């Protein structure tokens, strides 16, 4: 069995985070997270009835907030 490295454009399961995982990462409440989602400040992906947040979207949000805080 070989360890397969994802090709560009492929994602691993860890690339998508659950709502509780993102809340824990950002240290915010579920309500605050959904406010960010509804304000379209955080990209999400729906899989069936579940909502997932790409790690890249969390990183982009943090970078945007840092830039806003620097002004």
Secondary structure, 3 states (H helix, E strand, C coil): CCCCCCCCCCCCHHHEECHHHHHHHHCCCHHHHHHHHHCCCCCCEEECCEEEEEHHHHHHHHHHHHHHHCC
